[in-house]
Amino acid sequence: MTTKPIKWTHLKYLFWFGPILTIMGITAQEVAGEWSPISLALLIAGLLIIGLWFLLLDQIAPGFWGRRSTQVGTNAIIATLAMFVIIGLINFLGVRYGVQIDLTENQLFTLSPQSQQVVRNLDQSVKVWVFESPANPADQELLENYRRYGSNLEFEFVDPQLQPEFAQKFNVNYIGEVYLEYGNQRELVQTISQGERLSEVQLTNAIERITGDRTDKVYFLQGHGERLLEASDEAGLSQAVSALETKNFTVEPLNLAEQTAVPDDASLIVIAGPKRALFEPEVQALEDYLAQGGSLLVMIDPDTNPGLEPLLSDWGVTLTNQIVIDASGQGRLVGLGPATPLVTQYGDHPITQDFGTGFSIYPLAQPVDMEPVEGIQETPLVITNPQSWAENTPEQQPLEFNEQEGDRPGPLVLGVALSRQAESSTASPTLEPETTETPDAEGEDTDEPEATETPDAEGEDTDELETTETPDAEGEDTDEPETTETPDAEGEDTDEPETTETPDAEGEDTDEPEATETPEASPSPIQTDKSQAKEDDAESRLIVYGNSNFATDSWFDQQLNPDIFINSVSWLSKRDAQALSISPKEPEDRRINLTPVQSGILGWLALLIVPAFGFLTAGMLWWLRR
């Protein structure tokens, strides 16, 4: 009896049941959300059929593995699987170690250095509540950018209709309100909508306000034709004032003609574009304020005489009253004249450290000259390009550089920052710190550090507290540290360290170690070492700009102008621990507003003229090649 060989020819079609059953099992698991017995059975059956097919493949198709087509197909399958593995690894690494590259013109999707520093400096949790649903992808991406730089910033999107308890907690009035929560403090940031998304500028400023532990007061000098703090036809400073208020500054006017000194709560004084000279006592008050560790921002336009020469010359600063002319042609590209320098070069200073080659604009500016002064550190802030010059006779047209008429070639300095150690507020020509003065019997003053005075039996004073000075019989002073000196009956002094001496009834001295005497009330409080160290570390700061137009409402929002002004005020107020850099960037409106005629022309071009030209060209080519 012979057996017929198994015909494997048609068994090869059974292989397709393996992939089909495998796909069915995986699909059933995805639909059900879990592995059920049916989905597992389908998956296992499919995998078994695939495995059996590989085992019996040599019998089903003899010589299959040796065929060239098999080798090519196997290589293709292996290459495809390797590609999927590589792509999977790249995606895994990309998700775990994400890196973003911002290719937008204004780096719109990258937080500014200021925002990054603000988030890094958070020492407690700050939460952003966005009362909007569903979450806008742009707002969510912005908040994710914040969280990448600091884990203490959290955010949550809340639907006020589905979670009314949170809406009542924050007193939400409109859908789209954004709040900050910091401890027990809550602050409304802004109200977003489809046309106005979450702003990095407002959010960063709100974080600085709610987490800030200080509020500095900025006084703007008034009474000499200075720029007004409100909007006006003569270019006020309303935008600059608003920007300072968002940074936790309090702005107030100051008239030194009505008071004799700068207020004690002043963080700095701003002199913005005075047109008339200050009175001599006003200048003296400003000099005294600077000497005691104050800060002053001076912005003076050409063709004015504010009478500040004594103050500025003491710091080595001179204003030449010339007009800076920019002949580089950069300003003409954006509609600026030659008398409006476009600056792209800045000094190495915390105020300008992140400006790079950004633009700032200074209409009708004068150069600021500096001379080295011992003890004063000076740093140029704003520097014009080499194609500029200082014009001495701007009334002569056309404007041309003429060195014989006093013109000076560039580059020129338009702003400078200066600092020096403050003078001690208690220093005087005849007195030493921590001393009191008491006239002796002959009317002469004696200087006694930290001393108290008690009259003895004969009405003479004895001064004792670590160091005392008492005139002897001949009126001469003797100074001995850590001793007390009392004249005996013969007028001679006896010095004993750490002792007190009191004449007895016979005029002889008795020395009693560590004896104490009841002092009278001290004429002045004794200064502590801590307060003295604070005075020693105090620093006077001065910034001088040869222009005030850049901070006015007409020019304040142009390029880096607001950053120059705000960073100058921040540095002068000695907020050195806070970030000083460029402000967060806002998206630019790139929409093209077409007139009805332009819209009609564009429509005819797209729908008729361009297609007709294409058909005509194709027809001509066909005719030539037929």
C-alpha positions as CSV (number, residue, x, y, z in Angstrom):
1,M,0.0,0.0,0.0
2,T,1.5,3.3,-1.0
3,T,0.7,6.6,0.6
4,K,0.2,9.7,-1.5
5,P,2.5,12.6,-0.6
6,I,0.9,15.6,1.1
7,K,0.0,18.3,-1.3
8,W,1.3,21.5,0.3
9,T,0.5,23.7,-2.7
10,H,-2.8,25.0,-1.4
11,L,-1.7,25.1,2.3
12,K,0.3,28.3,1.6
13,Y,-3.0,30.2,1.5
14,L,-3.7,29.2,5.0
15,F,-0.9,31.5,6.1
16,W,-3.1,34.6,5.6
17,F,-5.3,33.4,8.5
18,G,-2.3,34.1,10.8
19,P,-2.1,37.9,10.2
20,I,-5.8,38.2,9.9
21,L,-6.5,36.5,13.3
22,T,-3.6,38.5,14.9
23,I,-5.1,41.8,13.7
24,M,-8.6,40.7,14.9
25,G,-7.2,40.0,18.4
26,I,-5.4,43.3,18.6
27,T,-8.4,45.2,17.3
28,A,-10.8,43.5,19.8
29,Q,-8.4,44.5,22.7
30,E,-8.4,48.2,21.5
31,V,-12.1,48.3,21.2
32,A,-12.8,46.7,24.6
33,G,-10.0,48.5,26.3
34,E,-8.7,45.3,27.9
35,W,-7.6,41.8,27.0
36,S,-10.6,39.4,26.9
37,P,-10.5,35.7,26.4
38,I,-11.7,36.1,22.8
39,S,-9.1,38.7,21.9
40,L,-6.4,36.6,23.5
41,A,-7.6,33.5,21.7
42,L,-7.6,35.3,18.3
43,L,-4.1,36.7,18.9
44,I,-2.6,33.4,20.0
45,A,-4.2,31.5,17.1
46,G,-2.9,34.0,14.7
47,L,0.7,33.8,16.1
48,L,0.6,30.0,16.1
49,I,-0.4,29.9,12.4
50,I,2.4,32.3,11.5
51,G,4.8,30.2,13.5
52,L,3.7,26.9,11.8
53,W,3.9,28.6,8.4
54,F,7.6,29.5,9.0
55,L,8.3,25.9,10.2
56,L,6.6,24.2,7.2
57,L,7.7,26.8,4.7
58,D,10.5,24.6,3.3
59,Q,8.0,21.8,2.6
60,I,5.3,24.0,1.2
61,A,7.7,25.8,-1.2
62,P,10.9,23.7,-1.6
63,G,14.0,25.9,-2.1
64,F,12.1,29.0,-0.9
65,W,15.0,30.3,1.3
66,G,17.5,29.9,-1.5
67,R,15.6,32.0,-4.0
68,R,16.9,35.4,-4.9
69,S,13.4,36.9,-4.5
70,T,13.3,35.5,-0.9
71,Q,16.6,37.1,0.0
72,V,15.6,40.4,-1.5
73,G,12.3,40.4,0.3
74,T,13.9,39.4,3.6
75,N,16.4,42.2,3.3
76,A,13.5,44.6,2.6
77,I,11.5,43.4,5.6
78,I,14.6,43.6,7.9
79,A,15.4,47.1,6.6
80,T,11.8,48.2,7.2
81,L,11.7,46.8,10.7
82,A,15.0,48.5,11.5
83,M,13.7,51.8,10.2
84,F,10.6,51.5,12.5
85,V,12.9,50.7,15.5
86,I,15.1,53.7,14.8
87,I,12.1,56.0,14.4
88,G,10.7,54.6,17.6
89,L,13.9,55.3,19.5
90,I,14.2,58.8,18.1
91,N,10.6,59.5,19.2
92,F,11.3,58.0,22.7
93,L,14.4,60.2,23.1
94,G,12.5,63.2,21.7
95,V,9.7,62.9,24.2
96,R,12.0,62.2,27.1
97,Y,14.6,64.8,26.3
98,G,12.6,67.4,24.3
99,V,14.5,70.1,22.4
100,Q,12.6,73.0,20.6
101,I,14.0,75.1,17.8
102,D,12.1,78.4,17.3
103,L,12.3,79.5,13.7
104,T,9.8,82.4,14.0
105,E,11.1,85.9,13.2
106,N,10.5,87.3,16.7
107,Q,11.3,84.0,18.5
108,L,7.6,84.0,19.4
109,F,7.6,80.5,21.0
110,T,10.7,81.1,23.1
111,L,10.4,82.8,26.5
112,S,12.4,86.0,26.9
113,P,15.4,85.9,29.3
114,Q,13.4,88.0,31.8
115,S,10.5,85.5,31.9
116,Q,13.0,82.6,32.2
117,Q,14.7,84.3,35.1
118,V,11.5,85.2,36.9
119,V,10.3,81.6,36.8
120,R,13.7,80.2,37.9
121,N,13.6,82.6,40.9
122,L,10.3,81.3,42.2
123,D,10.9,79.8,45.7
124,Q,7.2,79.0,46.3
125,S,4.5,77.5,44.2
126,V,2.6,79.9,41.9
127,K,-0.4,78.6,40.0
128,V,-2.1,80.0,36.9
129,W,-5.8,79.4,36.7
130,V,-7.4,79.8,33.2
131,F,-11.2,79.8,33.3
132,E,-11.8,78.7,29.8
133,S,-12.8,75.4,28.2
134,P,-11.7,73.8,26.0
135,A,-8.0,74.8,26.5
136,N,-6.5,76.9,23.7
137,P,-3.4,75.1,22.3
138,A,-1.5,78.4,22.0
139,D,-2.2,79.3,25.7
140,Q,-1.3,75.8,26.8
141,E,2.0,75.8,24.9
142,L,2.9,79.2,26.5
143,L,2.3,77.8,30.0
144,E,4.2,74.7,29.2
145,N,7.2,76.9,28.2
146,Y,7.0,78.6,31.6
147,R,6.9,75.3,33.4
148,R,10.0,74.1,31.5
149,Y,12.1,76.7,33.3
150,G,10.7,76.3,36.8
151,S,8.8,73.5,38.5
152,N,7.2,75.9,41.0
153,L,4.9,77.3,38.3
154,E,1.7,75.3,37.8
155,F,-1.3,75.9,35.7
156,E,-4.8,74.5,35.3
157,F,-7.7,75.1,32.8
158,V,-11.1,75.2,34.4
159,D,-14.5,75.2,32.9
160,P,-16.4,77.7,35.1
161,Q,-19.7,76.1,34.1
162,L,-18.8,72.6,35.1
163,Q,-16.8,73.7,38.2
164,P,-18.6,76.6,39.6
165,E,-17.0,76.3,43.1
166,F,-13.6,77.4,41.6
167,A,-15.3,80.3,39.8
168,Q,-16.9,81.5,43.0
169,K,-13.6,81.1,44.8
170,F,-11.9,83.6,42.4
171,N,-15.1,85.7,41.8
172,V,-15.0,85.0,38.1
173,N,-17.2,87.3,36.1
174,Y,-16.4,86.4,32.5
175,I,-15.3,83.3,30.7
176,G,-11.6,83.7,29.8
177,E,-10.4,85.3,33.0
178,V,-6.9,84.3,34.0
179,Y,-5.8,84.5,37.7
180,L,-2.6,84.0,39.6
181,E,-2.6,82.3,43.0
182,Y,0.4,82.7,45.3
183,G,-0.2,81.6,48.9
184,N,-3.3,83.5,50.0
185,Q,-2.9,86.1,47.3
186,R,-4.9,86.1,44.1
187,E,-4.6,88.5,41.2
188,L,-6.4,88.9,37.8
189,V,-3.9,88.8,35.0
190,Q,-6.1,89.4,31.9
191,T,-9.3,88.2,30.2
192,I,-8.5,86.2,27.1
193,S,-10.7,85.7,24.1
194,Q,-10.5,84.4,20.5
195,G,-8.9,87.6,19.4
196,E,-6.7,88.1,22.4
197,R,-4.7,85.2,23.7
198,L,-2.6,84.9,26.9
199,S,0.2,87.5,26.9
200,E,3.7,86.6,28.1
201,V,4.2,90.3,29.0
202,Q,1.2,90.5,31.3
203,L,1.8,87.1,32.8
204,T,5.5,87.8,33.6
205,N,4.7,91.2,35.1
206,A,1.9,89.7,37.2
207,I,4.2,87.0,38.5
208,E,6.8,89.7,39.5
209,R,4.1,91.8,41.2
210,I,2.5,89.0,43.2
211,T,5.8,87.5,44.3
212,G,7.7,90.8,44.8
213,D,8.5,91.8,48.4
214,R,9.3,95.4,47.7
215,T,7.7,98.5,46.2
216,D,10.0,101.3,45.2
217,K,9.0,104.9,44.9
218,V,10.2,106.9,41.9
219,Y,10.0,110.7,42.0
220,F,9.9,112.6,38.8
221,L,11.2,116.2,39.2
222,Q,8.7,118.8,38.1
223,G,8.6,122.6,38.0
224,H,11.2,123.3,35.3
225,G,9.3,122.3,32.1
226,E,10.0,118.6,32.5
227,R,8.0,116.0,30.7
228,L,4.5,115.5,32.1
229,L,3.6,112.2,33.7
230,E,0.3,112.0,31.9
231,A,-0.4,112.0,28.2
232,S,-0.1,115.4,26.5
233,D,0.4,117.1,23.2
234,E,4.0,117.8,24.1
235,A,4.9,114.1,24.4
236,G,4.2,113.0,28.0
237,L,5.5,110.0,29.9
238,S,2.2,108.2,30.5
239,Q,3.3,104.9,28.8
240,A,6.6,104.9,30.8
241,V,4.7,105.5,34.0
242,S,2.3,102.7,33.3
243,A,5.2,100.3,32.5
244,L,6.9,101.2,35.9
245,E,3.6,100.6,37.8
246,T,3.4,97.1,36.3
247,K,6.9,96.5,37.8
248,N,5.8,97.4,41.3
249,F,7.1,101.0,41.2
250,T,5.1,103.8,42.7
251,V,5.5,107.0,40.7
252,E,5.0,110.5,42.1
253,P,5.9,114.1,41.1
254,L,8.5,116.0,43.1
255,N,8.9,119.8,43.4
256,L,12.1,120.6,45.3
257,A,11.1,124.3,45.3
258,E,8.4,123.4,47.9
259,Q,10.7,121.3,50.2
260,T,14.3,121.5,51.2
261,A,15.4,117.9,50.6
262,V,14.6,114.7,48.7
263,P,12.0,112.6,50.5
264,D,13.4,109.7,52.6
265,D,11.3,107.1,50.8
266,A,12.7,107.9,47.4
267,S,14.3,105.0,45.6
268,L,15.5,107.3,42.8
269,I,14.8,110.7,41.2
270,V,14.1,111.1,37.5
271,I,14.9,114.4,35.7
272,A,13.2,114.1,32.3
273,G,13.8,116.8,29.8
274,P,13.9,120.0,31.9
275,K,13.7,123.2,29.8
276,R,14.6,125.7,32.5
277,A,17.5,125.8,35.0
278,L,17.0,124.4,38.5
279,F,17.5,126.7,41.5
280,E,20.8,126.4,43.3
281,P,19.3,124.9,46.5
282,E,17.5,122.3,44.3
283,V,20.8,121.2,42.8
284,Q,22.4,121.1,46.2
285,A,19.6,118.9,47.5
286,L,20.2,116.5,44.6
287,E,23.9,116.5,45.3
288,D,23.3,115.7,49.0
289,Y,20.9,113.0,48.0
290,L,23.5,111.3,45.8
291,A,26.2,111.7,48.4
292,Q,24.1,109.7,50.9
293,G,23.7,106.7,48.5
294,G,20.8,107.9,46.3
295,S,20.2,107.3,42.6
296,L,19.5,109.8,39.9
297,L,18.3,109.4,36.3
298,V,19.1,112.4,34.1
299,M,17.7,112.8,30.6
300,I,18.6,116.1,29.0
301,D,17.8,117.3,25.5
302,P,20.1,119.6,23.5
303,D,19.5,123.3,23.4
304,T,18.5,123.4,27.1
305,N,20.4,124.5,30.2
306,P,19.0,122.7,33.3
307,G,21.8,124.1,35.5
308,L,23.1,120.7,36.5
309,E,26.8,121.4,35.5
310,P,28.1,121.4,39.1
311,L,26.5,118.0,39.8
312,L,27.5,116.4,36.5
313,S,31.0,117.7,36.6
314,D,31.6,116.2,40.0
315,W,30.9,112.8,38.3
316,G,33.1,113.6,35.3
317,V,30.1,114.0,32.9
318,T,29.8,116.8,30.3
319,L,26.9,117.6,27.9
320,T,28.2,119.3,24.7
321,N,24.8,120.6,23.5
322,Q,25.5,119.3,20.0
323,I,23.1,117.3,17.7
324,V,24.0,113.7,16.8
325,I,23.7,113.0,13.1
326,D,23.5,109.4,11.8
327,A,24.9,109.2,8.3
328,S,24.8,105.4,8.1
329,G,21.5,105.3,6.2
330,Q,20.0,102.6,8.5
331,G,17.3,105.0,9.8
332,R,16.2,105.9,6.3
333,L,15.2,102.3,5.7
334,V,12.5,102.6,8.4
335,G,11.6,106.2,7.7
336,L,13.9,108.0,10.2
337,G,15.8,111.1,9.4
338,P,19.6,111.7,10.0
339,A,18.9,113.5,13.3
340,T,17.3,110.4,14.7
341,P,20.1,107.9,15.5
342,L,19.3,104.3,15.2
343,V,21.6,102.5,17.8
344,T,22.6,98.9,17.6
345,Q,25.7,99.0,19.9
346,Y,25.6,98.8,23.7
347,G,28.0,98.7,26.6
348,D,28.8,95.8,28.8
349,H,26.4,96.5,31.7
350,P,23.5,94.7,33.4
351,I,21.1,97.2,31.9
352,T,22.0,96.3,28.3
353,Q,23.5,92.8,28.7
354,D,20.8,91.0,26.6
355,F,20.3,93.6,23.9
356,G,22.7,92.1,21.4
357,T,22.3,94.1,18.2
358,G,18.8,95.2,18.8
359,F,17.5,98.6,17.7
360,S,16.8,101.6,19.9
361,I,15.9,105.1,18.7
362,Y,16.9,108.5,20.1
363,P,15.4,111.5,18.2
364,L,17.4,114.8,18.6
365,A,20.0,113.5,21.0
366,Q,23.2,115.1,22.2
367,P,26.4,113.2,23.1
368,V,27.5,112.5,26.6
369,D,31.3,113.0,27.3
370,M,33.0,111.4,30.2
371,E,36.3,112.1,32.0
372,P,37.7,109.5,34.5
373,V,37.2,110.5,38.1
374,E,38.9,108.6,40.9
375,G,36.5,106.4,42.8
376,I,33.8,106.5,40.1
377,Q,33.0,103.5,37.9
378,E,31.7,104.5,34.5
379,T,30.2,102.3,31.7
380,P,28.8,103.6,28.4
381,L,25.3,102.3,27.7
382,V,24.3,103.5,24.3
383,I,26.9,104.0,21.5
384,T,26.3,105.3,18.0
385,N,27.8,103.8,14.8
386,P,31.1,105.1,13.3
387,Q,29.2,106.9,10.5
388,S,27.7,109.3,13.0
389,W,29.0,112.7,14.1
390,A,28.2,115.5,16.6
391,E,27.0,118.5,14.6
392,N,27.9,121.8,16.1
393,T,25.9,124.0,13.7
394,P,22.7,122.1,12.9
395,E,21.0,125.2,11.5
396,Q,23.3,125.2,8.5
397,Q,22.0,123.1,5.6
398,P,22.9,120.7,4.1
399,L,24.2,118.8,7.1
400,E,27.8,117.8,6.5
401,F,30.7,116.9,8.7
402,N,33.0,119.8,9.2
403,E,35.7,119.4,11.8
404,Q,36.8,123.0,11.4
405,E,33.4,124.2,12.7
406,G,33.6,122.0,15.8
407,D,32.0,118.8,14.6
408,R,33.2,115.6,16.2
409,P,33.3,112.2,14.5
410,G,31.6,109.1,15.9
411,P,31.1,106.7,17.5
412,L,29.5,108.8,20.2
413,V,28.1,107.9,23.6
414,L,24.4,108.8,24.2
415,G,24.1,107.3,27.7
416,V,26.4,106.4,30.6
417,A,25.9,104.6,33.9
418,L,28.1,105.7,36.9
419,S,28.5,104.5,40.4
420,R,30.7,105.2,43.4
421,Q,30.8,104.6,47.2
422,A,28.4,106.7,49.1
423,E,29.7,109.2,51.7
424,S,28.9,108.5,55.3
425,S,25.8,110.4,56.4
426,T,27.3,111.1,59.8
427,A,30.7,112.4,58.7
428,S,31.6,116.0,59.4
429,P,34.9,118.0,59.4
430,T,35.2,118.1,63.2
431,L,33.4,115.0,64.4
432,E,34.2,111.3,64.2
433,P,31.5,108.7,63.8
434,E,29.9,107.3,67.0
435,T,31.0,110.3,69.2
436,T,29.3,112.9,71.4
437,E,30.5,116.4,72.2
438,T,30.5,117.9,75.7
439,P,32.0,121.3,76.5
440,D,34.5,121.2,79.4
441,A,35.0,123.9,82.0
442,E,36.8,126.2,79.6
443,G,34.2,125.9,76.8
444,E,36.3,123.5,74.7
445,D,34.8,120.5,73.0
446,T,35.9,117.0,73.8
447,D,35.2,114.1,71.5
448,E,34.2,110.9,73.2
449,P,33.1,107.8,71.3
450,E,30.2,106.0,72.9
451,A,30.7,107.9,76.2
452,T,28.5,108.9,79.1
453,E,29.1,111.7,81.5
454,T,28.5,111.8,85.3
455,P,29.4,114.8,87.4
456,D,31.6,114.0,90.5
457,A,31.5,115.6,93.9
458,E,33.2,118.8,92.7
459,G,30.9,119.3,89.7
460,E,33.5,118.1,87.1
461,D,32.5,115.6,84.5
462,T,34.0,112.1,84.1
463,D,33.4,110.3,80.8
464,E,33.4,106.6,80.8
465,L,32.5,104.0,78.1
466,E,35.4,102.2,76.6
467,T,37.2,105.5,75.7
468,T,36.9,108.8,77.5
469,E,38.7,112.1,77.2
470,T,38.8,114.5,80.1
471,P,40.9,117.7,80.2
472,D,43.5,117.8,83.0
473,A,44.4,120.8,85.0
474,E,46.2,122.4,82.1
475,G,43.3,121.9,79.7
476,E,45.0,119.2,77.6
477,D,43.2,116.1,76.4
478,T,44.4,112.6,77.0
479,D,43.0,109.7,75.0
480,E,43.3,106.2,76.3
481,P,41.2,103.4,74.8
482,E,39.3,101.2,77.1
483,T,40.1,103.3,80.1
484,T,38.5,106.0,82.2
485,E,40.4,109.1,83.3
486,T,39.5,111.3,86.3
487,P,41.6,114.1,87.6
488,D,42.9,113.6,91.1
489,A,43.5,116.3,93.7
490,E,46.7,117.5,92.0
491,G,45.2,117.6,88.5
492,E,47.2,114.5,87.3
493,D,45.5,111.8,85.3
494,T,45.7,108.2,86.2
495,D,44.9,105.6,83.6
496,E,43.9,102.1,84.5
497,P,42.6,99.7,81.9
498,E,39.0,98.5,82.4
499,T,38.6,100.4,85.7
500,T,36.7,103.4,86.9
501,E,38.3,106.1,89.1
502,T,36.4,108.2,91.6
503,P,37.9,110.8,94.0
504,D,37.3,110.1,97.6
505,A,36.7,112.7,100.3
506,E,40.5,113.6,100.5
507,G,40.9,114.0,96.8
508,E,42.7,110.7,96.4
509,D,41.7,108.2,93.7
510,T,40.5,104.7,94.5
511,D,40.6,102.2,91.7
512,E,37.8,99.7,91.6
513,P,38.0,97.1,88.8
514,E,34.9,96.7,86.7
515,A,33.1,99.4,88.6
516,T,30.1,101.0,87.1
517,E,28.7,104.6,87.3
518,T,25.2,105.7,86.6
519,P,25.3,107.6,83.3
520,E,22.9,110.4,82.3
521,A,20.8,110.1,79.1
522,S,23.1,109.9,76.1
523,P,22.7,112.9,73.7
524,S,22.6,110.6,70.6
525,P,21.9,106.8,70.0
526,I,24.8,104.5,69.7
527,Q,25.1,103.2,66.1
528,T,25.4,99.4,65.8
529,D,28.1,97.7,63.7
530,K,25.3,96.5,61.3
531,S,24.1,100.0,60.5
532,Q,27.7,101.2,60.0
533,A,28.4,98.3,57.6
534,K,25.2,99.1,55.7
535,E,26.5,102.7,55.3
536,D,29.9,101.5,54.2
537,D,28.3,99.3,51.5
538,A,25.9,102.0,50.2
539,E,26.4,103.0,46.6
540,S,25.5,106.2,44.8
541,R,24.3,105.6,41.2
542,L,23.8,108.0,38.3
543,I,22.7,107.5,34.7
544,V,22.8,110.3,32.2
545,Y,21.2,110.3,28.7
546,G,21.6,113.0,26.2
547,N,18.0,112.6,25.2
548,S,14.5,112.3,26.8
549,N,12.4,111.8,23.6
550,F,13.1,108.0,23.6
551,A,11.0,107.7,26.8
552,T,8.0,109.8,25.6
553,D,4.7,108.3,24.4
554,S,5.7,108.9,20.8
555,W,8.7,106.7,20.9
556,F,8.4,104.5,24.1
557,D,7.0,101.4,22.4
558,Q,9.6,101.4,19.6
559,Q,12.0,98.5,19.6
560,L,14.2,98.5,22.7
561,N,13.3,101.9,24.0
562,P,11.1,100.7,26.8
563,D,13.7,98.2,27.9
564,I,16.4,100.9,28.1
565,F,14.2,103.1,30.3
566,I,12.8,100.3,32.6
567,N,16.1,98.6,33.0
568,S,17.7,101.9,33.9
569,V,15.1,102.6,36.6
570,S,15.5,99.0,37.9
571,W,19.3,99.3,38.2
572,L,19.1,102.7,39.8
573,S,16.6,101.3,42.4
574,K,19.2,98.6,43.1
575,R,17.0,95.7,42.2
576,D,20.2,93.8,41.3
577,A,18.7,90.4,42.2
578,Q,16.0,90.8,39.6
579,A,16.3,90.0,36.0
580,L,17.4,92.9,33.7
581,S,16.9,92.0,30.1
582,I,14.7,92.6,27.1
583,S,11.0,92.4,27.6
584,P,8.9,89.5,26.5
585,K,8.1,89.6,22.8
586,E,4.6,90.1,21.4
587,P,3.4,88.7,18.1
588,E,3.5,91.1,15.2
589,D,0.4,91.6,13.2
590,R,1.3,90.5,9.7
591,R,-2.1,90.8,8.1
592,I,-2.4,92.5,4.8
593,N,-5.2,95.0,4.6
594,L,-6.3,95.2,0.9
595,T,-8.5,97.9,-0.6
596,P,-11.5,96.7,-2.6
597,V,-9.7,97.4,-5.9
598,Q,-6.6,95.4,-4.7
599,S,-8.8,92.5,-3.7
600,G,-10.6,92.6,-7.1
601,I,-7.3,92.6,-9.0
602,L,-5.9,89.7,-6.8
603,G,-9.1,87.7,-7.5
604,W,-8.9,88.1,-11.3
605,L,-5.3,87.2,-11.2
606,A,-5.9,84.0,-9.3
607,L,-9.1,82.8,-11.1
608,L,-8.7,84.0,-14.6
609,I,-5.4,85.6,-15.8
610,V,-2.9,83.1,-14.3
611,P,-4.9,80.0,-15.4
612,A,-5.4,81.5,-18.8
613,F,-1.7,82.2,-19.2
614,G,-1.0,78.6,-18.2
615,F,-3.4,77.1,-20.8
616,L,-2.1,79.5,-23.5
617,T,1.5,78.4,-22.8
618,A,0.6,74.8,-22.9
619,G,-1.3,75.2,-26.2
620,M,1.6,77.0,-27.8
621,L,4.0,74.1,-26.8
622,W,1.6,71.5,-28.2
623,W,1.3,73.4,-31.5
624,L,5.1,73.7,-31.8
625,R,5.7,70.0,-31.1
626,R,2.8,68.4,-33.0
